[in-house]
């Protein structure tokens, strides 16, 4: 018996459906965060050199995840629209195009990593001379030239075996999100995290297999393999999803691929620009006289707090991508407008509550991350300034996701370029070279976020009118 789509369920109770999707997404993001923390925690117990080496590999995998997640947004929106149109054949065909896309990305990135992996690490600075303090003589340091590069390349070589596992797991998650299924990816992610938690100490430490950093990479790849196999079992063997795969019915359709790329490429580019923006901000802050190191530390700590607090907003945004896409495909415009208003209002409520909570408790939260008084002083001030823009961030995220659901990926890229490259980076640099207090840099971020939110909202209004929804 063929599984039914969730379209009628979503139409009958949009608000409940939104939270039914969003809560597992939020939980899944927390699980993914735990996955990353577990890895770096165990690697940190090996030594500082190993943590540094892994840090040089991280940007390469952020590119992988950014590319795949960005394209996945296009997959989710496309499938949701086809389901809304009650066009299961093309919904399935879209999923099958995603498999082809996954094969292409896996081959391209694997070849790049195998033949140019070491050169890429050098480009990122992993071959620069490192220093390590001798514990008995803390003021004497010895060098370990090339050692960081060797450790980083060892770690990367193992992870290359898992590139396809990561790509397809993320694509399968996007496919399931397109039909409104978010619980299964959360459960699969939890299984992978728990397995990684078990395997890490076994593969890393001398008391067991003692593979060190290589062991951490092996544990990660095995966990990824289990998650990948879980998706294969659910989709291809158990067939418990609405989307089905039948290669004999596959029909190459350029328009489907074009739609995925139209949404996905700008989304991927936006993620990479955000990463670049963080690197630029670190570079500016580290050069601030007398407080550079502490400013970077404060910026990074508050950024981690941001990530945790915006998980509910991202959960709402991803859920809206599916629901708005389905309602758009079904031409249920009244329901579409209602769920947009509901999603934006809930995002504003959540972020406003966060503003009040964090403003009051900033001096209690920051000490959980550091005991350095200077970092705390800078961090508390930064947190109390940046939270002023939290509601605007919520609006910006939701509006960009709605545009994606309507098949338009450029608004996210334009707002990201405006916020990061046109406003935040130049203004921050200007305030630095003109010797303004560091608070001016924080206010530059707030200003850029407010402008980006206005642009995102106007983009959304433009497309709602263009498609005669309002």
C-alpha positions as CSV (number, residue, x, y, z in Angstrom):
1,X,0.0,0.0,0.0
2,X,1.4,3.4,-1.0
3,X,2.1,5.8,1.8
4,X,0.0,9.0,1.7
5,X,1.4,12.5,1.5
6,X,1.1,14.9,4.5
7,X,-0.5,17.7,2.5
8,X,-4.0,17.2,3.9
9,X,-2.7,16.9,7.4
10,X,-0.8,20.2,7.0
11,X,-3.8,21.9,5.5
12,X,-6.2,20.7,8.3
13,X,-4.0,22.0,11.2
14,X,-1.1,24.2,9.9
15,X,0.1,25.4,13.3
16,X,0.3,21.9,14.9
17,X,2.0,20.5,11.7
18,X,4.6,23.3,11.9
19,X,5.6,22.3,15.4
20,X,5.4,18.6,14.6
21,X,8.1,19.2,12.0
22,X,10.1,21.9,13.8
23,X,10.6,20.1,17.1
24,X,12.4,17.1,15.6
25,X,14.5,19.5,13.5
26,X,15.6,21.4,16.5
27,X,16.4,18.2,18.4
28,X,18.3,17.0,15.4
29,X,20.4,20.2,15.3
30,X,21.2,19.8,19.0
31,X,22.2,16.2,18.3
32,X,24.5,17.4,15.4
33,X,26.0,20.0,17.7
34,X,26.7,17.2,20.3
35,X,28.3,15.1,17.5
36,X,30.8,17.9,16.8
37,X,31.4,18.6,20.5
38,X,32.1,14.9,21.2
39,X,34.7,14.7,18.5
40,X,36.6,17.7,19.5
41,X,36.4,16.9,23.2
42,X,38.1,13.5,22.7
43,X,40.6,14.9,20.3
44,X,41.4,17.6,22.9
45,X,42.3,15.0,25.4
46,X,45.1,13.8,23.0
47,X,46.8,17.2,22.8
48,X,46.8,20.8,21.5
49,X,48.6,19.9,18.3
50,X,45.8,17.4,17.4
51,X,43.1,20.0,18.0
52,X,44.9,22.5,15.9
53,X,45.4,20.0,13.1
54,X,41.7,19.2,13.1
55,X,40.9,22.9,13.0
56,X,42.7,23.2,9.6
57,X,40.5,20.3,8.2
58,X,37.2,21.8,9.4
59,X,36.9,24.6,6.8
60,X,37.2,22.0,4.0
61,X,34.3,20.0,5.5
62,X,32.3,23.2,6.1
63,X,32.5,23.7,2.3
64,X,31.2,20.1,1.8
65,X,28.3,20.6,4.3
66,X,27.6,24.1,3.0
67,X,27.3,22.9,-0.6
68,X,25.2,19.9,0.3
69,X,22.9,21.6,2.7
70,X,22.4,24.5,0.3
71,X,21.4,22.2,-2.6
72,X,19.3,20.2,-0.1
73,X,17.2,23.4,0.5
74,X,16.5,23.3,-3.3
75,X,15.6,19.6,-3.1
76,X,13.2,20.1,-0.1
77,X,11.4,23.1,-1.8
78,X,11.1,21.3,-5.1
79,X,9.7,18.1,-3.7
80,X,7.3,20.0,-1.4
81,X,5.9,21.9,-4.4
82,X,5.4,18.7,-6.4
83,X,3.6,17.1,-3.5
84,X,1.4,20.2,-3.2
85,X,0.5,19.8,-6.9
86,X,-0.3,16.1,-6.2
87,X,2.4,15.3,-8.8
88,X,4.0,12.3,-7.1
89,X,5.8,11.2,-10.3
90,X,7.8,14.4,-10.5
91,X,8.3,14.4,-6.7
92,X,9.9,11.0,-7.0
93,X,11.8,12.1,-10.1
94,X,13.2,15.1,-8.2
95,X,14.5,12.7,-5.5
96,X,16.1,10.6,-8.2
97,X,17.8,13.7,-9.7
98,X,19.1,14.3,-6.2
99,X,20.8,10.9,-6.2
100,X,22.6,11.8,-9.5
101,X,23.6,15.2,-8.0
102,X,25.0,13.3,-5.0
103,X,27.0,11.0,-7.1
104,X,28.5,14.0,-9.0
105,X,29.4,15.9,-5.9
106,X,30.9,12.8,-4.2
107,X,33.1,12.1,-7.2
108,X,34.2,15.7,-7.6
109,X,35.1,16.3,-4.0
110,X,36.7,12.9,-3.5
111,X,39.0,13.5,-6.5
112,X,39.8,17.0,-5.2
113,X,40.6,15.6,-1.7
114,X,42.7,12.6,-2.9
115,X,44.8,14.6,-5.4
116,X,45.0,18.0,-3.8
117,X,44.1,17.4,-0.1
118,X,47.6,18.2,1.2
119,X,47.9,21.3,-1.0
120,X,44.6,22.6,0.3
121,X,45.8,22.2,3.9
122,X,49.0,24.0,3.0
123,X,46.8,26.8,1.5
124,X,44.9,27.0,4.7
125,X,48.2,27.5,6.6
126,X,48.7,24.0,8.2
127,X,52.3,23.9,7.1
128,X,53.3,27.0,9.1
129,X,55.8,26.6,11.9
130,X,54.1,25.6,15.2
131,X,55.3,25.8,18.7
132,X,54.6,23.8,21.8
133,X,55.5,24.6,25.4
134,X,57.5,22.2,27.5
135,X,55.5,21.6,30.7
136,X,58.5,21.6,33.0
137,X,59.8,24.9,31.5
138,X,56.7,26.9,30.4
139,X,58.8,29.8,29.1
140,X,60.8,27.6,26.7
141,X,59.2,26.5,23.5
142,X,60.3,24.0,20.9
143,X,59.1,23.9,17.3
144,X,57.5,21.1,15.4
145,X,57.7,22.2,11.7
146,X,55.4,20.2,9.4
147,X,53.9,18.1,12.2
148,X,50.6,19.9,12.2
149,X,50.3,19.3,8.4
150,X,51.1,15.6,8.8
151,X,48.4,15.2,11.5
152,X,45.9,17.2,9.6
153,X,46.5,15.2,6.4
154,X,46.3,11.9,8.2
155,X,42.9,13.0,9.6
156,X,41.7,14.2,6.2
157,X,42.7,11.0,4.3
158,X,40.5,8.9,6.5
159,X,37.5,11.4,6.3
160,X,37.7,11.3,2.5
161,X,36.3,7.7,2.7
162,X,33.1,9.2,4.2
163,X,32.5,12.1,1.8
164,X,29.8,10.2,-0.1
165,X,28.2,9.1,3.2
166,X,27.9,12.7,4.4
167,X,26.6,13.9,1.0
168,X,23.9,11.2,0.7
169,X,22.8,11.4,4.3
170,X,22.3,15.1,4.0
171,X,20.4,14.7,0.7
172,X,18.2,11.9,2.1
173,X,17.4,14.2,5.0
174,X,16.4,17.0,2.6
175,X,14.3,14.5,0.6
176,X,12.4,13.4,3.7
177,X,12.0,17.1,4.8
178,X,10.4,17.8,1.4
179,X,7.6,15.3,2.2
180,X,7.4,16.6,5.8
181,X,9.2,13.7,7.6
182,X,11.6,15.1,10.2
183,X,11.4,12.5,13.0
184,X,13.3,9.7,11.2
185,X,16.4,12.0,10.4
186,X,16.4,13.0,14.1
187,X,16.5,9.4,15.2
188,X,19.1,8.4,12.7
189,X,21.3,11.4,13.8
190,X,20.9,10.4,17.4
191,X,22.0,6.8,16.6
192,X,25.1,8.2,14.8
193,X,26.0,10.5,17.6
194,X,25.7,7.8,20.3
195,X,27.8,5.4,18.2
196,X,30.5,8.1,17.7
197,X,30.4,8.7,21.4
198,X,31.1,4.9,22.0
199,X,33.7,4.5,19.2
200,X,35.8,7.6,19.8
201,X,37.5,6.5,23.0
202,X,38.0,3.0,21.6
203,X,39.7,4.1,18.5
204,X,41.6,7.1,19.9
205,X,43.2,6.2,23.2
206,X,46.1,3.9,24.0
207,X,44.2,1.9,26.5
208,X,42.2,0.5,23.5
209,X,43.3,0.7,19.8
210,X,45.3,3.8,20.2
211,X,44.9,5.3,16.7
212,X,44.9,8.9,17.9
213,X,43.5,11.4,15.5
214,X,43.2,8.8,12.8
215,X,41.0,6.8,15.2
216,X,38.7,9.9,15.7
217,X,38.3,10.0,11.9
218,X,37.6,6.3,11.7
219,X,35.0,6.6,14.4
220,X,33.3,9.4,12.5
221,X,33.3,7.5,9.2
222,X,31.9,4.4,10.8
223,X,29.1,6.5,12.4
224,X,28.4,8.1,9.1
225,X,28.2,4.7,7.4
226,X,25.7,3.5,10.0
227,X,23.5,6.6,9.4
228,X,23.8,6.1,5.6
229,X,22.7,2.5,5.9
230,X,19.8,3.5,8.1
231,X,18.5,5.8,5.5
232,X,18.9,3.1,2.8
233,X,17.0,0.6,5.0
234,X,14.1,3.1,5.7
235,X,13.8,4.4,2.1
236,X,14.7,1.4,-0.1
237,X,14.0,-1.7,1.9
238,X,11.3,-0.8,4.5
239,X,9.8,1.8,2.0
240,X,8.1,3.7,4.8
241,X,8.4,7.1,3.1
242,X,6.0,8.8,0.6
243,X,8.8,9.4,-1.8
244,X,9.8,6.2,-3.7
245,X,12.7,5.4,-6.0
246,X,12.3,3.5,-9.2
247,X,15.3,3.9,-11.5
248,X,13.4,2.3,-14.4
249,X,10.9,5.2,-14.2
250,X,13.6,7.8,-14.0
251,X,13.3,10.6,-16.6
252,X,16.1,13.2,-16.9
253,X,14.3,16.5,-16.6
254,X,16.5,19.6,-16.9
255,X,13.8,21.9,-15.4
256,X,13.9,19.9,-12.2
257,X,17.7,20.1,-11.9
258,X,17.5,23.8,-12.8
259,X,15.0,24.4,-10.0
260,X,17.2,22.6,-7.4
261,X,20.3,24.6,-8.5
262,X,18.4,27.9,-8.7
263,X,17.6,27.6,-5.0
264,X,20.6,25.5,-3.9
265,X,23.6,27.4,-5.4
266,X,22.7,30.8,-3.8
267,X,22.0,29.0,-0.5
268,X,25.4,27.3,-0.6
269,X,27.2,30.5,-1.6
270,X,25.5,32.3,1.3
271,X,26.7,29.7,3.8
272,X,30.3,30.1,2.5
273,X,30.1,33.9,2.7
274,X,28.9,33.7,6.3
275,X,32.0,31.5,7.1
276,X,34.2,34.0,5.3
277,X,32.7,36.8,7.2
278,X,33.5,35.2,10.5
279,X,37.1,34.8,9.4
280,X,37.3,38.5,8.4
281,X,35.8,39.5,11.8
282,X,38.4,37.5,13.6
283,X,41.1,39.2,11.6
284,X,39.8,42.6,12.5
285,X,39.2,41.9,16.2
286,X,42.6,40.2,16.8
287,X,44.3,43.4,15.7
288,X,42.5,45.6,18.2
289,X,45.1,47.2,20.5
290,X,45.5,45.6,23.9
291,X,42.3,43.5,23.7
292,X,42.6,41.6,20.4
293,X,42.8,38.1,21.8
294,X,40.1,38.7,24.4
295,X,37.9,40.3,21.7
296,X,38.1,37.2,19.5
297,X,37.4,34.9,22.4
298,X,34.4,37.0,23.4
299,X,33.1,37.0,19.8
300,X,33.5,33.3,19.4
301,X,31.7,32.6,22.8
302,X,28.8,34.8,22.0
303,X,28.6,33.2,18.5
304,X,28.2,29.8,20.1
305,X,25.4,31.2,22.3
306,X,23.8,32.6,19.1
307,X,23.9,29.2,17.4
308,X,22.1,27.5,20.3
309,X,19.4,30.2,20.6
310,X,18.6,30.3,16.9
311,X,18.0,26.6,16.6
312,X,14.3,27.1,17.2
313,X,14.2,29.8,14.5
314,X,16.0,27.5,12.0
315,X,13.6,24.7,12.9
316,X,10.6,27.0,12.1
317,X,12.3,28.2,8.9
318,X,13.0,24.7,7.6
319,X,9.5,23.6,8.4
320,X,8.1,26.6,6.6
321,X,10.1,25.6,3.5
322,X,8.2,22.4,3.3
323,X,4.7,23.7,4.3
324,X,4.9,26.9,2.1
325,X,6.2,24.8,-0.8
326,X,3.3,22.4,-0.5
327,X,0.7,25.1,-0.1
328,X,2.1,27.0,-3.0
329,X,2.0,23.9,-5.2
330,X,-1.6,23.2,-4.1
331,X,-2.5,26.9,-4.6
332,X,-3.8,27.1,-1.1
333,X,-2.9,30.7,-0.8
334,X,-5.0,31.6,2.3
335,X,-3.4,28.8,4.3
336,X,0.0,29.9,2.9
337,X,-0.4,33.5,4.1
338,X,-1.7,32.3,7.5
339,X,1.3,30.0,8.1
340,X,3.7,32.7,7.0
341,X,2.2,35.1,9.5
342,X,2.2,32.4,12.2
343,X,5.8,31.5,11.6
344,X,7.1,35.1,11.6
345,X,5.1,36.0,14.7
346,X,6.4,32.9,16.6
347,X,10.0,33.7,15.5
348,X,9.6,37.2,16.9
349,X,8.1,36.0,20.2
350,X,10.9,33.5,20.7
351,X,13.7,36.0,19.9
352,X,12.1,38.8,22.0
353,X,11.9,36.4,25.0
354,X,15.6,35.6,24.3
355,X,16.5,39.3,24.3
356,X,14.9,39.8,27.7
357,X,16.4,36.6,29.2
358,X,19.9,37.2,27.9
359,X,20.0,40.9,28.8
360,X,19.2,40.0,32.4
361,X,21.4,36.9,32.7
362,X,24.4,37.8,30.5
363,X,26.7,38.2,33.5
364,X,25.6,34.7,34.7
365,X,25.8,32.9,31.4
366,X,29.2,34.1,30.1
367,X,31.2,32.8,33.1
368,X,30.1,29.3,32.1
369,X,32.4,29.6,29.1
370,X,35.5,31.5,30.5
371,X,36.9,32.9,33.7
372,X,39.0,35.6,32.0
373,X,37.8,38.9,33.4
374,X,38.6,40.9,30.2
375,X,36.8,38.3,28.0
376,X,33.8,38.5,30.3
377,X,33.7,42.3,30.2
378,X,33.9,42.4,26.4
379,X,31.6,39.4,26.0
380,X,28.8,40.7,28.3
381,X,28.8,44.1,26.5
382,X,28.8,42.4,23.0
383,X,26.0,40.0,24.0
384,X,23.8,42.8,25.3
385,X,24.3,44.8,22.1
386,X,23.9,42.0,19.5
387,X,20.7,40.6,21.1
388,X,19.0,43.9,20.1
389,X,19.0,42.5,16.6
390,X,17.7,39.0,17.5
391,X,14.1,39.7,16.4
392,X,15.4,41.0,13.1
393,X,17.5,37.9,12.6
394,X,14.3,35.8,13.1
395,X,12.4,37.8,10.5
396,X,15.3,37.6,8.0
397,X,15.7,33.8,8.4
398,X,12.0,33.1,8.0
399,X,11.5,35.4,5.0
400,X,14.6,33.9,3.2
401,X,13.2,30.4,3.8
402,X,9.8,31.4,2.5
403,X,11.4,32.7,-0.7
404,X,13.2,29.4,-1.1
405,X,9.9,27.6,-0.7
406,X,8.5,29.7,-3.6
407,X,11.5,28.5,-5.7
408,X,13.7,31.6,-5.3
409,X,17.2,31.3,-3.8
410,X,18.7,34.7,-4.7
411,X,17.1,36.7,-1.8
412,X,19.2,34.7,0.8
413,X,22.4,35.3,-1.2
414,X,21.7,39.0,-1.7
415,X,20.8,39.6,1.9
416,X,23.9,37.7,3.1
417,X,26.2,39.6,0.7
418,X,24.7,42.9,1.9
419,X,24.9,42.0,5.6
420,X,28.4,40.5,5.6
421,X,30.4,41.9,2.6
422,X,28.8,45.3,2.0
423,X,28.0,46.4,5.6
424,X,29.5,44.4,8.5
425,X,33.0,43.9,7.2
426,X,33.7,47.4,5.7
427,X,32.1,49.2,8.6
428,X,34.0,47.1,11.2
429,X,37.3,47.7,9.4
430,X,36.6,51.4,9.1
431,X,35.8,51.7,12.9
432,X,39.0,49.7,13.6
433,X,41.3,51.9,11.5
434,X,39.7,55.1,12.8
435,X,40.4,53.9,16.4
436,X,36.8,53.7,17.4
437,X,35.9,51.7,20.6
438,X,35.1,48.1,19.9
439,X,31.5,48.7,20.7
440,X,31.2,50.4,17.4
441,X,32.0,47.1,15.7
442,X,29.2,45.4,17.6
443,X,26.7,48.2,16.6
444,X,27.8,47.8,13.0
445,X,26.6,44.2,13.1
446,X,23.3,45.2,14.6
447,X,22.8,47.8,11.8
448,X,23.7,45.3,9.1
449,X,21.3,42.7,10.5
450,X,18.4,45.3,10.6
451,X,19.1,46.2,7.0
452,X,19.2,42.6,5.9
453,X,15.9,41.9,7.7
454,X,14.2,44.7,5.8
455,X,15.6,43.5,2.5
456,X,14.5,39.9,3.2
457,X,11.0,41.1,4.1
458,X,10.7,43.2,0.9
459,X,12.0,40.3,-1.2
460,X,9.3,38.0,0.3
461,X,6.6,40.6,-0.3
462,X,7.8,41.0,-3.9
463,X,7.5,37.3,-4.6
464,X,4.1,37.0,-2.9
465,X,2.8,39.7,-5.2
466,X,4.6,38.3,-8.2
467,X,3.0,34.9,-7.9
468,X,-0.4,36.5,-7.1
469,X,-0.5,35.1,-3.7
470,X,-1.6,38.4,-2.1
